[in-house]
Amino acid sequence: MMKPARAWATLILLMPLMALAQDLPATPPTPTPTPTPLSAADTAAALSRAERLGKAIFLQDLAAERATDAIRAKYRAFGKDTRVRGWITEEHDGQYRVSYIDATPAVLYRVEMAADGTPAGEVQVLSEPAPLSAYEAAAATARSLAMTAQVAPCAKTYNSVALPEGDGRWAVYLLPATTLPNVVPLGGSQRLDIADGRITASRGFTRTCIQLGRTPSKRGVTVVGMMVTHLLDPTPTEVHVYWSLWARTPMYVATTDGQLWEIRDGRIHKRDDLAQAPESGS
């Protein structure tokens, strides 16, 4: 854990229950331009977009996680099935269909999940691999393309979520995986835009492999929130919303214009009563 800077010490006095951020640089940091301030209307639109996408990423990721648990509980051989190369999650009628695919790609297993992460049907163990639906095929192609992107890794493995953008376009989010329950691996999260069979745009959401902690401090205080400075956008992004939902912990995001934002239960609110921010940022 980094030694707290003076500004962070001030924050501790104001908010003694905040979690500290562990900043683990993957590459030497480079100067970052200050984001252009947004109008009130553009700010509202950016916040709405971040909430919508962050929740969509979380729900797909939750469905895949719980679907894997459901398959393992029913079919113990699943964990040793070397045919499995990944999964595709499709939202339909308020539920999520998680299909596990091989290298063909073809479907090996399917699980229907409710939005709260509980199974909504029986686990399907297919006796013969089944063709992908048109949606699944497009999502699988987008995911495969995203995996070819050259990005600075912050984890040994990444999870992926593919969201349709309309008109054949896809957004694929690459999310660092962790087996440590009290580590929130915010750093290294990436978005790849896919269209016409190629990657048309990409972005990282942090400059470093920053990790947030949600463990109590050594003094025994209770963690009620995580905090990070964000240097790349004037408002929090969908990745901040996702990781807050994933950690089931509020997140406070300080932006370079001096604003402090609170993310709680997937909603973003401006906070005017908490003015201090840590000097280390993402």
N, C-alpha and C positions, 0 to 999 in steps of 0.2 A: 504494500500500500504506500502511495506517495506521501511524503510529509506534507501536511496541510499548509497552504500558503496563507499569508496574512488575511487576504479577503475572505478565505474560507473560514478562518477563525472567527471573523466577524459574523459570518453566516451561522456558525454554530451557536453563537450567543443569541441570535434571533430565532433560530430553528434548531434546537438541540437534538431533534429526533430524525434528522435527515441522514440518509445513507451517503457514504463517500463514493466518488467515482475513481476507479483505477484506470489510469491512462497508460496504455501499452503501445507505443508507436511501432508500426510495422515498417514504415519508411520515414526518412527525415522529413519533417513538416515543411511545407512550402507556404509562402505568403498567400493568404486568402482574401480576395476582394470583398469589401463590405457589401452585403446584399442591398439591392435597391429597395428603398422603402415602398410599401404598397399603399394604395388608397384604401379607404374604409371598405369600399365594395370589393376590391380585390383581396383584401385581408379576410373578409367574411367568406369569399369563395374559396380561398386557400385553406382555411380552417375546415370548411365543410368537406372539401375534397380529402383532406388528411384524415378526418374522422371516418368518412365513408370507406376509403381504401384501407385504412388501418384495421377497421373492423372486418372487412372482407378478407384480408390476409389472415387475421387471427382465426376467424371461423373456419376457413379452409384448413389451416394448420391444425386447429383443434380436432376437426373431423378426422384428419389423417392419423393424428396421434392416437385418438381413442379407437379408431377402426383397427389400427395395428394391435392394440391391446385386446380387442374383441377377437381378432383372428388367432392370436397366440393362445387365448384362453380356450378356444374351441379346437384348434388344430396345432398341436405342439410342433409338428414338423415344419411349420411356416418359417421359423427362425433359421432353419438349415436349408431352406429352398434356395439354391444358388441361381435359379432361373430369374428370380425377382430382381428387376433393375430400377424400380421406382414405382411411383403411383401417380394417378391423375384424379383430381377431385372436381366434381361437377355439381354446382348448385342447381336444384330444380324443385319447384313447389315447396319452398321453405326447408328442404332437406338437402343432404349432401351425399352424393354417390362416390365412394372411394374405390377406385379400380387399380389393382396392383398388376403391373405389366412386366413382360419379359423383353428381351432384346429385339424381338421381331419388328415392331411391338405387337403383342397380343395380350388379352386379359387372362390372368390366372386366378384371381380372387376378386370378389366384389363385396362391399358392405354398404348398406344404407344407414346414414347417421342423421339424427335430429340435430337442430341448430345448437342444442345445449350439450352436444357431445355424447349423447347416449345412443345406443343402437336402435334403429327404427325398423329393423328387419333381421332375418336370419343371415348369418355369414354364408356366402356362396363360395364353395371350393369347386372350381370348374374341372370336370374330368378331362376336358380338352380345351386348350387355349382358344379363346373366342376373339373374333375381330373387334377392333375398337369402333366405337361410334364416330360419327364425323367430328363431334366436339372433342372427344378423347384423342382422336388422331391429330387434330390441329393443336391441341394443348401439348401433346407429347412432342410434336415437331418444334413448337416454340421452346419448350423446356430443353430439348436437346441442343438447340441453337444457343440458348443462354449459357449452357454449360461449357461451350467452347470459348466464351469470352475470357480475355486476359485481364484478370483483376487481381489486386494484391490480397492474398488470402489472410484471414484473421483466425481461421479455424481449420482443423484437419478435414472436417466434413461440413457440408452445407445442406440445409433443407431448401426446397424450392416451392413457390406458390405461383401458379400461372393464372392470371385474370384476363378474361376477354375484354377488349377495348372497343369492339365493334368494327365493322368493315374489314374483317380478317386480321385486325391488329391485336397484339397481345402484350401484356406487361408481365414479365417474369421477375419475381423477387427472389434473390438468393440470400438466405438468412443463416448466419453462423450457428452451428449446432454445439450444444454443450451437454455434458453429463453431470455438471455441478449444479445442484438445485438452487444454490444461493448466488449464482453468477448470472448476470444478464448481459449477454454478449452483443451489445448495441453496435460496436465498431465492426466494420466490414460488411454491413448490410448493403446490398446492391439492387438496383433496378435496371433491367434490360428491356428495351422496347423492340418488339419484333413485328415486322411487316414485310410482305412480299418475299418471304423465305430468307430474310437476312436481319441482322441486328441493325436497327436504324438509329438508336441512341442508347446511351447508358449513363448511369450516374452512381456514385457512392454517396452515402448519407453522412459519412464522417471522414475526417482526415487521418485518423489513427485507429488502432484496434482497441478503442476504449471499452472498458467493461464497467458495469455498474454492479454494486453489491446490495443485497437486501438482507444481510445478516446484522444482528444487533452489534453495536460496538463493544469493545472490551470492557467498557464501563457499565454494560448491562442495560443501556437504553433500548427502547423499542423503536424499530425502524417504521416510520409511517410514510416515507416517500423517498424517491431517488431524485438526484439533481444532476444536471449537466448543462454546460454552455453549448450552444449550437452556432457555428460560424458561417454556415453555408446558405441559410435561408432566413428571411425576416420573421418566419413563423415556424412552429413545430410542423413536422412532416408525418406522413402515414407510418413511417418506421417507428417514430417515437410513440405513436398511438398503439401500434402493434406490440411493441416490447412492454409497454405499460400494462396492456391487457394480458400479455403472456405471463408477466411477473405477478399479476394481480396486486399491483402496487401503484399508487399514484406516482407520476413523474413530473418534475418541475424543470422546465426548459427555459434557460436564459438566452436571449438572442442579442446580437451585437448592437441593436438600437436601444439597449437598456431595458427592454421589456422582459417580464417574467411571466411564463404561461404555466398553468396547472393542467395536467391531463389526468382525469379521474373517470373511471368506468367508460373509457372511450370518448369522452367529451373534453374539449379544450376550452379553457377559460383564462382570461387575462387576470393576473394578480397584481394589484397595485400596492399591497401591504408588505411585500417581500422584495426589497430592492437589491439585496446583496446577492452576488453569484460567485461561484468558484472561478479561479483564474484559469484552471485547465479546462480545455474544451474539446469538442468533438469535430 
